[in-house]
Amino acid sequence: MYNFSYNFYSILAETYIICSICLLLMYGVFLSTYSTLGYPLLSQNFTLLILQILIFSFLLIFLQVPLSIISWNNFLINDSFTYYAKLIIILTTISWFLLSFEYLIYEKLNYFEFWILILLAVVAMLFILQSYDLLTIYLAIEFQSLIFYILASINRTSEFSTEAGLKYFILGAFSSAFLLCGSSIIYGLTGLTNLNDLAQFFSGFLVGDSFFSYNLIVGFVFILIALLFKLSAAPFHIWSPDVYEGAPFVVTAFFSILPKLAIVGLLFRFLLYTFYDLIPFWQEIILLSTFLSILIGTFGAFAQHKWKRFLAYSSINHIGFLLLAILSGDLESISSVVFYLIVYIITMLGIFAFIINTKIYNYPTFHQMRYLVEIDGLVRHNPFLAGAVVVFLFSMAGIPPTAGFFSKLFVLLAAIQVNSFGISLLAVSMSCVACFYYIRLVRSIYFGSLLSHWKVLKPMSKLSSLILGISLLSILFVFMDIELISIISLAMSTPFLY
């Protein structure tokens, strides 16, 4: 009974969400068949119920005492990192919900199956954060991936959405095969699947020992490739621009913001704890992936004319900076990555709040802003919105005094302390190059063609304006209390010391 209480306590929020999903499924199926209780009444009630479930889940996690326990027969782990990461994921999902609500109604995607898939994706990410065994890692990642395949193709009237889901499914199957094959090789050679047991097995491991098998390196590399694919790090980024472009805007925002924290947390546990003694091998792989991500992300964004593909390549560039900090493998690098992720999430919430909810009137209807050129002369139509977008672009470029500057500074300092001078110099130079395409957008906003027609913009909803304003204030004034986020980042990184 004692063990069961601890086991149940560790997944209290997940249990609540899963039970709620079961009730919502029955509610949606039964009431959608009634003409008087169906759409739009059902969809309106459903969205409010989803918001209530997310808020209660946040409170369930927030009011828990953060315990450092390994539960469910060593399959799941709970520590301060998972505690804070869960809070960030739920809070980010609530923010995403607020900025996407109007878009889903406008695009007629506000049916109950969509929201159930979103809740299942949140549960999958929470389990990925807690995974402490190769079996749970595989099951949780596949659980998330299957939901993402459906979400990418959720717009059944769009051939682009169907194409995005199909591409994601085919390429994701390869990464799943790599993950399963790598786990099988490691289990076959060691007889172990638990991350703690594997960490003890590899403790003091020296390449060249008589019992050393290079097949272990093959299995390890396969798993690492699968994780880098899920993170959309180069050279495993091929799926990212196509899937981002084909999926609906709100799904693109979901893909771009939420899964990053879960996979990076798993990468921490995998590299910096379990396989830390194989650092000569994985450092070279991470170094190569960092180099390619920064290079491809920077130059790939230059050639883009659509917002979705532009943000896809921009996110690949940001992933390069995240991997740059992981290279050193010490406490400061982990806290730098967490700080960078928090700033990245806030910035992307703001930029997507602008893109998703800015609609331009083109007789006889409003149409979604899809191309970069459509922000020409925005300052003449909405000066405040133009100023907010400029702040977000400056933060993405890393220009002081925005939060993006401090996040990149901490990452570079962590890399320099372990003598990674070459890759740090490349990152700085590529950031300077990236400033050109961010500033190109700023030029379009303030000094766009005066011959362009006056645009009529649809007013943004109050909820989206709220998210945009909070993100803007956070980006601008985080340097005034930078110690607060640093303390959170340090608390989240503490468990990886032990």
C-alpha positions as CSV (number, residue, x, y, z in Angstrom):
1,M,0.0,0.0,0.0
2,Y,2.9,2.3,0.8
3,N,4.6,1.8,-2.5
4,F,1.3,2.1,-4.4
5,S,0.7,5.5,-2.7
6,Y,4.0,6.8,-3.9
7,N,3.5,5.3,-7.4
8,F,0.1,7.0,-7.7
9,Y,1.3,10.3,-6.2
10,S,4.0,10.5,-8.9
11,I,1.5,10.4,-11.8
12,L,-1.4,12.2,-10.1
13,A,-1.8,14.8,-12.9
14,E,-1.4,12.2,-15.7
15,T,-4.1,10.0,-14.1
16,Y,-6.5,12.9,-13.8
17,I,-6.0,13.9,-17.5
18,I,-6.4,10.3,-18.7
19,C,-9.7,9.9,-16.7
20,S,-10.9,13.2,-18.0
21,I,-10.1,12.1,-21.6
22,C,-12.2,8.9,-21.1
23,L,-15.2,11.0,-19.8
24,L,-14.7,13.6,-22.6
25,L,-14.7,10.8,-25.3
26,M,-18.1,9.6,-24.0
27,Y,-19.4,13.1,-23.7
28,G,-18.3,14.0,-27.3
29,V,-19.6,10.8,-28.9
30,F,-23.0,10.8,-27.3
31,L,-23.8,14.5,-27.6
32,S,-22.4,15.0,-31.1
33,T,-25.2,12.8,-32.4
34,Y,-27.9,15.2,-31.1
35,S,-28.8,18.1,-33.4
36,T,-29.8,20.3,-30.5
37,L,-26.7,19.5,-28.4
38,G,-24.2,19.1,-31.2
39,Y,-22.1,21.7,-33.0
40,P,-21.6,24.6,-32.1
41,L,-22.9,24.1,-28.5
42,L,-20.8,21.0,-28.0
43,S,-17.6,22.6,-29.3
44,Q,-18.0,25.7,-27.0
45,N,-18.6,23.5,-23.9
46,F,-15.8,21.2,-24.9
47,T,-13.2,24.0,-25.1
48,L,-14.1,25.3,-21.7
49,L,-13.8,21.8,-20.3
50,I,-10.4,21.4,-21.8
51,L,-9.2,24.7,-20.3
52,Q,-10.6,23.6,-16.9
53,I,-8.7,20.3,-17.1
54,L,-5.5,22.0,-18.0
55,I,-5.8,24.5,-15.1
56,F,-6.7,21.7,-12.6
57,S,-3.7,19.7,-13.9
58,F,-1.4,22.7,-13.3
59,L,-2.8,23.0,-9.8
60,L,-2.4,19.3,-9.1
61,I,1.3,19.5,-10.0
62,F,1.9,22.9,-8.4
63,L,0.5,21.9,-5.1
64,Q,2.5,18.6,-4.9
65,V,5.6,18.4,-2.8
66,P,8.5,17.8,-5.2
67,L,9.9,14.4,-4.2
68,S,12.9,12.7,-5.6
69,I,11.5,9.2,-6.0
70,I,11.8,6.3,-8.6
71,S,8.4,4.7,-9.0
72,W,6.5,2.1,-10.9
73,N,9.1,-0.6,-10.5
74,N,11.9,1.8,-11.6
75,F,10.2,2.7,-14.8
76,L,9.5,6.4,-13.9
77,I,11.4,9.0,-12.0
78,N,10.3,12.2,-10.2
79,D,12.7,14.9,-9.2
80,S,12.9,18.7,-9.2
81,F,13.6,18.7,-13.0
82,T,10.4,16.8,-13.8
83,Y,8.4,18.9,-11.3
84,Y,9.3,22.2,-12.9
85,A,9.3,20.9,-16.5
86,K,5.7,19.6,-16.0
87,L,4.6,23.0,-14.7
88,I,6.2,24.7,-17.8
89,I,4.6,22.2,-20.2
90,I,1.1,22.6,-18.7
91,L,1.4,26.4,-18.5
92,T,2.7,26.6,-22.1
93,T,-0.3,24.4,-23.2
94,I,-2.7,26.8,-21.5
95,S,-1.0,29.8,-23.3
96,W,-1.1,27.9,-26.6
97,F,-4.8,27.2,-26.0
98,L,-5.6,30.9,-25.5
99,L,-3.9,32.0,-28.7
100,S,-5.3,29.3,-30.9
101,F,-8.9,29.3,-29.8
102,E,-10.2,31.9,-32.3
103,Y,-8.2,30.3,-35.2
104,L,-9.7,26.9,-34.7
105,I,-13.2,28.4,-34.8
106,Y,-12.4,30.4,-37.9
107,E,-10.9,27.4,-39.7
108,K,-13.7,25.0,-38.5
109,L,-11.2,22.7,-36.8
110,N,-12.8,23.1,-33.3
111,Y,-14.2,19.5,-33.1
112,F,-13.8,17.5,-29.9
113,E,-11.4,14.9,-31.4
114,F,-8.8,17.6,-31.8
115,W,-8.9,18.6,-28.2
116,I,-8.7,15.0,-27.0
117,L,-5.6,14.5,-29.1
118,I,-4.0,17.6,-27.6
119,L,-4.6,16.2,-24.1
120,L,-3.2,12.9,-25.1
121,A,-0.1,14.6,-26.5
122,V,0.3,16.5,-23.2
123,V,0.2,13.2,-21.2
124,A,2.7,11.7,-23.6
125,M,5.1,14.6,-23.0
126,L,4.7,14.3,-19.2
127,F,5.6,10.6,-19.4
128,I,8.6,11.3,-21.6
129,L,9.9,13.6,-18.9
130,Q,9.6,10.9,-16.3
131,S,10.9,8.0,-18.4
132,Y,13.7,6.1,-16.6
133,D,13.8,2.9,-18.7
134,L,14.4,2.2,-22.4
135,L,11.0,0.5,-22.5
136,T,9.1,3.5,-21.2
137,I,11.2,5.9,-23.4
138,Y,10.2,4.0,-26.5
139,L,6.5,3.7,-25.5
140,A,6.2,7.3,-24.5
141,I,7.9,8.7,-27.6
142,E,5.8,6.4,-29.8
143,F,2.7,7.5,-28.0
144,Q,3.6,11.1,-28.7
145,S,4.6,10.5,-32.3
146,L,1.4,8.7,-33.2
147,I,-0.6,11.6,-31.9
148,F,1.6,14.1,-33.8
149,Y,1.0,12.2,-37.1
150,I,-2.7,12.6,-36.7
151,L,-2.4,16.3,-35.6
152,A,-0.3,17.1,-38.7
153,S,-3.1,15.8,-41.0
154,I,-6.0,17.0,-38.9
155,N,-7.3,19.4,-41.6
156,R,-9.1,16.8,-43.7
157,T,-10.0,19.4,-46.4
158,S,-6.4,20.3,-47.2
159,E,-4.1,18.2,-49.3
160,F,-1.1,20.0,-47.8
161,S,-2.1,18.8,-44.3
162,T,-2.5,15.2,-45.5
163,E,0.9,15.4,-47.2
164,A,2.4,16.7,-44.0
165,G,1.0,13.9,-41.9
166,L,2.1,11.3,-44.5
167,K,5.7,12.6,-44.6
168,Y,5.9,12.8,-40.9
169,F,4.6,9.3,-40.5
170,I,7.1,7.8,-43.1
171,L,10.1,9.6,-41.7
172,G,9.0,9.1,-38.1
173,A,8.8,5.4,-38.7
174,F,12.5,5.4,-39.5
175,S,13.4,7.2,-36.3
176,S,11.2,4.8,-34.3
177,A,13.1,1.9,-36.0
178,F,16.4,3.4,-34.9
179,L,15.2,3.8,-31.4
180,L,13.9,0.3,-31.1
181,C,16.9,-1.2,-32.8
182,G,19.3,0.7,-30.5
183,S,17.4,-0.3,-27.4
184,S,17.4,-3.9,-28.5
185,I,21.2,-3.9,-29.1
186,I,21.9,-2.5,-25.7
187,Y,19.6,-4.9,-24.0
188,G,21.0,-7.9,-25.9
189,L,24.5,-7.0,-24.9
190,T,24.0,-5.9,-21.3
191,G,20.7,-7.5,-20.3
192,L,19.7,-4.1,-18.8
193,T,17.0,-1.5,-19.8
194,N,16.9,0.7,-16.7
195,L,18.8,3.9,-17.0
196,N,20.2,3.7,-13.5
197,D,21.4,0.1,-14.1
198,L,23.0,1.2,-17.3
199,A,24.7,4.1,-15.7
200,Q,26.2,1.8,-13.1
201,F,27.2,-0.7,-15.8
202,F,29.0,2.0,-17.8
203,S,30.6,3.7,-14.7
204,G,34.3,3.8,-15.2
205,F,33.9,2.3,-18.6
206,L,37.1,2.4,-20.7
207,V,37.1,1.9,-24.4
208,G,39.6,-0.8,-25.2
209,D,38.8,-3.0,-22.2
210,S,38.8,-6.7,-22.9
211,F,35.0,-7.0,-22.4
212,F,34.2,-3.9,-24.4
213,S,32.0,-4.3,-27.5
214,Y,31.7,-1.7,-30.1
215,N,28.2,-2.9,-30.8
216,L,27.3,-1.0,-27.6
217,I,28.4,2.2,-29.4
218,V,26.2,1.2,-32.4
219,G,23.1,0.8,-30.2
220,F,23.9,4.0,-28.3
221,V,24.3,6.0,-31.6
222,F,21.0,4.6,-32.9
223,I,19.1,5.8,-29.9
224,L,20.8,9.2,-30.0
225,I,19.9,9.6,-33.7
226,A,16.3,8.9,-32.9
227,L,16.2,11.6,-30.2
228,L,17.9,14.1,-32.5
229,F,15.3,13.4,-35.1
230,K,12.5,14.1,-32.6
231,L,14.3,17.3,-31.7
232,S,14.6,18.2,-35.5
233,A,18.3,18.8,-35.2
234,A,20.4,18.7,-38.4
235,P,21.1,16.5,-40.3
236,F,17.9,14.8,-39.1
237,H,15.8,17.9,-39.8
238,I,14.4,17.0,-43.2
239,W,10.8,16.5,-42.0
240,S,10.6,19.7,-40.1
241,P,10.0,22.4,-42.8
242,D,7.6,20.3,-44.8
243,V,5.5,19.2,-41.8
244,Y,5.5,22.7,-40.4
245,E,4.2,24.1,-43.7
246,G,1.5,21.5,-44.3
247,A,0.0,21.4,-40.8
248,P,-2.5,24.0,-39.6
249,F,-0.9,27.1,-38.0
250,V,-1.9,26.1,-34.5
251,V,-0.5,22.6,-34.9
252,T,2.7,24.1,-36.2
253,A,2.9,26.2,-33.1
254,F,2.3,23.2,-30.9
255,F,5.0,21.2,-32.7
256,S,7.4,24.1,-32.5
257,I,7.0,25.0,-28.8
258,L,6.0,22.1,-26.6
259,P,7.9,18.8,-27.5
260,K,11.3,20.5,-27.3
261,L,11.4,20.6,-23.5
262,A,10.4,17.0,-23.1
263,I,12.9,15.6,-25.6
264,V,15.7,17.9,-24.2
265,G,15.0,16.7,-20.7
266,L,15.2,13.1,-21.9
267,L,18.5,13.9,-23.7
268,F,19.9,15.3,-20.5
269,R,19.1,12.0,-18.6
270,F,20.4,9.9,-21.5
271,L,23.7,11.7,-22.2
272,L,24.6,13.4,-18.9
273,Y,23.7,10.6,-16.6
274,T,23.4,7.2,-18.2
275,F,26.0,7.4,-20.9
276,Y,28.2,10.0,-19.4
277,D,31.3,7.7,-19.6
278,L,30.8,7.5,-23.4
279,I,31.4,11.2,-23.6
280,P,34.2,10.9,-26.2
281,F,31.7,9.4,-28.6
282,W,28.6,11.4,-28.1
283,Q,30.5,14.7,-27.9
284,E,31.6,14.3,-31.4
285,I,28.1,13.5,-32.6
286,I,26.6,16.4,-30.7
287,L,29.4,18.7,-32.0
288,L,28.6,17.7,-35.6
289,S,24.9,18.1,-35.1
290,T,25.4,21.5,-33.5
291,F,27.6,22.6,-36.4
292,L,25.1,21.5,-39.0
293,S,22.0,22.8,-37.1
294,I,23.5,26.3,-36.8
295,L,24.7,26.3,-40.4
296,I,21.6,24.9,-42.0
297,G,19.2,26.8,-39.8
298,T,20.9,30.1,-40.5
299,F,21.3,29.8,-44.3
300,G,18.1,27.8,-44.8
301,A,16.0,30.7,-43.4
302,F,17.5,33.1,-46.0
303,A,15.7,31.3,-48.9
304,Q,12.3,31.1,-47.3
305,H,9.3,33.2,-48.3
306,K,6.7,31.6,-46.0
307,W,6.3,32.1,-42.3
308,K,6.0,28.4,-41.4
309,R,9.2,27.4,-43.3
310,F,11.0,30.4,-42.0
311,L,10.2,29.5,-38.4
312,A,11.1,25.9,-39.0
313,Y,14.6,26.8,-40.1
314,S,14.8,29.3,-37.3
315,S,13.9,26.6,-34.7
316,I,16.6,24.4,-36.2
317,N,19.1,27.2,-35.6
318,H,17.9,27.5,-32.0
319,I,18.3,23.7,-31.5
320,G,21.9,24.1,-32.5
321,F,22.4,26.6,-29.6
322,L,20.7,24.1,-27.2
323,L,23.1,21.3,-28.3
324,L,26.1,23.7,-28.0
325,A,25.5,24.0,-24.3
326,I,25.0,20.2,-23.9
327,L,28.6,19.7,-25.2
328,S,30.2,20.6,-21.9
329,G,28.0,18.3,-19.8
330,D,28.3,20.1,-16.5
331,L,25.7,21.7,-14.2
332,E,26.1,25.2,-15.6
333,S,25.4,23.9,-19.1
334,I,22.1,22.3,-18.0
335,S,20.9,25.4,-16.3
336,S,21.9,27.4,-19.5
337,V,19.8,25.1,-21.7
338,V,16.8,25.4,-19.4
339,F,17.1,29.1,-19.4
340,Y,17.4,29.1,-23.2
341,L,14.3,26.9,-23.5
342,I,12.2,29.1,-21.2
343,V,13.1,32.2,-23.3
344,Y,12.6,30.3,-26.5
345,I,9.1,29.2,-25.4
346,I,8.1,32.7,-24.4
347,T,9.4,34.2,-27.7
348,M,7.7,31.6,-29.9
349,L,4.4,32.0,-28.1
350,G,4.5,35.8,-28.8
351,I,5.5,35.4,-32.5
352,F,2.8,32.7,-33.1
353,A,0.2,34.8,-31.3
354,F,1.0,37.5,-34.0
355,I,1.1,35.2,-37.0
356,I,-2.0,33.0,-36.2
357,N,-4.3,35.9,-35.3
358,T,-3.2,38.5,-37.9
359,K,-5.7,38.3,-40.8
360,I,-5.7,40.6,-43.7
361,Y,-8.9,41.6,-45.5
362,N,-9.0,40.7,-49.1
363,Y,-12.4,41.2,-50.6
364,P,-14.7,39.5,-49.8
365,T,-13.1,37.7,-46.8
366,F,-10.2,37.8,-44.4
367,H,-7.3,35.6,-45.2
368,Q,-4.5,34.1,-43.1
369,M,-1.1,35.8,-43.3
370,R,1.2,33.2,-44.9
371,Y,4.1,35.0,-46.6
372,L,6.8,37.2,-45.1
373,V,6.2,39.9,-47.6
374,E,2.7,40.5,-46.1
375,I,4.1,42.4,-43.2
376,D,5.3,45.3,-45.5
377,G,4.4,48.6,-44.0
378,L,2.7,47.1,-40.9
379,V,3.7,50.1,-38.8
380,R,1.3,52.3,-40.8
381,H,-1.7,50.0,-40.0
382,N,-0.9,49.0,-36.4
383,P,2.2,50.6,-34.8
384,F,1.9,48.7,-31.5
385,L,1.7,45.3,-33.2
386,A,4.7,46.3,-35.4
387,G,6.7,47.2,-32.3
388,A,5.9,44.0,-30.6
389,V,6.9,41.9,-33.6
390,V,10.2,43.8,-33.8
391,V,10.9,43.0,-30.2
392,F,10.3,39.3,-30.8
393,L,12.5,39.3,-33.9
394,F,15.3,41.1,-32.0
395,S,15.0,38.4,-29.2
396,M,15.2,35.6,-31.8
397,A,18.3,37.3,-33.3
398,G,19.9,37.8,-29.8
399,I,20.1,41.6,-29.8
400,P,20.4,43.2,-26.3
401,P,18.6,44.0,-24.0
402,T,16.0,41.4,-25.0
403,A,15.9,38.0,-23.2
404,G,17.2,36.2,-26.3
405,F,20.5,38.0,-25.9
406,F,21.0,36.7,-22.4
407,S,20.0,33.2,-23.2
408,K,22.5,33.0,-26.1
409,L,25.2,34.6,-23.9
410,F,24.8,32.0,-21.1
411,V,25.0,29.2,-23.7
412,L,28.2,30.6,-25.2
413,L,29.7,31.1,-21.8
414,A,29.0,27.5,-20.9
415,A,30.6,26.3,-24.1
416,I,33.7,28.6,-23.7
417,Q,34.4,27.2,-20.2
418,V,35.1,23.8,-21.7
419,N,37.3,25.3,-24.4
420,S,34.8,24.9,-27.3
421,F,36.2,28.0,-28.9
422,G,35.8,26.9,-32.6
423,I,32.1,26.1,-32.4
424,S,31.4,29.1,-30.2
425,L,33.1,31.4,-32.8
426,L,30.9,29.8,-35.5
427,A,27.8,30.3,-33.4
428,V,28.6,34.0,-32.9
429,S,29.4,34.5,-36.6
430,M,26.2,32.7,-37.6
431,S,24.2,34.8,-35.2
432,C,25.5,37.9,-36.9
433,V,24.5,36.4,-40.3
434,A,21.1,35.5,-38.9
435,C,20.6,39.2,-37.9
436,F,20.4,40.1,-41.5
437,Y,17.2,38.1,-42.2
438,Y,15.6,39.2,-39.0
439,I,16.5,42.8,-39.6
440,R,15.2,42.4,-43.2
441,L,11.8,41.7,-41.7
442,V,12.2,44.8,-39.5
443,R,13.0,46.9,-42.6
444,S,9.9,45.5,-44.3
445,I,7.7,46.5,-41.3
446,Y,9.0,50.0,-41.0
447,F,10.3,50.9,-44.4
448,G,8.1,48.7,-46.7
449,S,7.1,49.8,-50.1
450,L,5.1,53.0,-49.9
451,L,3.3,51.9,-53.1
452,S,1.8,48.9,-51.3
453,H,-2.0,49.0,-50.8
454,W,-3.4,49.9,-47.4
455,K,-4.2,46.8,-45.5
456,V,-7.2,46.2,-43.3
457,L,-6.3,44.0,-40.4
458,K,-8.8,42.0,-38.4
459,P,-8.7,43.0,-34.7
460,M,-6.9,40.4,-32.6
461,S,-8.9,38.6,-29.9
462,K,-8.5,39.6,-26.3
463,L,-7.0,36.2,-25.3
464,S,-4.4,36.4,-28.0
465,S,-3.6,40.0,-27.1
466,L,-3.1,38.9,-23.5
467,I,-0.6,36.2,-24.5
468,L,1.2,38.6,-26.9
469,G,1.4,41.3,-24.2
470,I,2.7,38.9,-21.5
471,S,5.3,37.5,-23.9
472,L,6.4,41.0,-24.9
473,L,6.8,42.2,-21.3
474,S,8.7,39.0,-20.4
475,I,11.1,39.4,-23.3
476,L,11.7,43.1,-22.6
477,F,12.1,43.0,-18.8
478,V,13.5,39.6,-17.9
479,F,16.9,41.2,-17.6
480,M,15.6,43.2,-14.6
481,D,15.0,39.9,-12.6
482,I,17.2,37.5,-14.5
483,E,18.2,35.9,-11.2
484,L,14.6,34.4,-10.8
485,I,14.8,32.4,-14.0
486,S,18.4,31.5,-13.2
487,I,17.3,30.0,-9.8
488,I,14.6,28.0,-11.5
489,S,17.1,26.7,-14.1
490,L,19.6,25.8,-11.4
491,A,16.9,24.0,-9.4
492,M,15.9,22.0,-12.5
493,S,19.5,21.0,-13.2
494,T,20.4,19.9,-9.7
495,P,19.1,16.2,-10.0
496,F,21.6,15.5,-12.8
497,L,24.5,16.0,-10.4
498,Y,23.7,12.8,-8.6
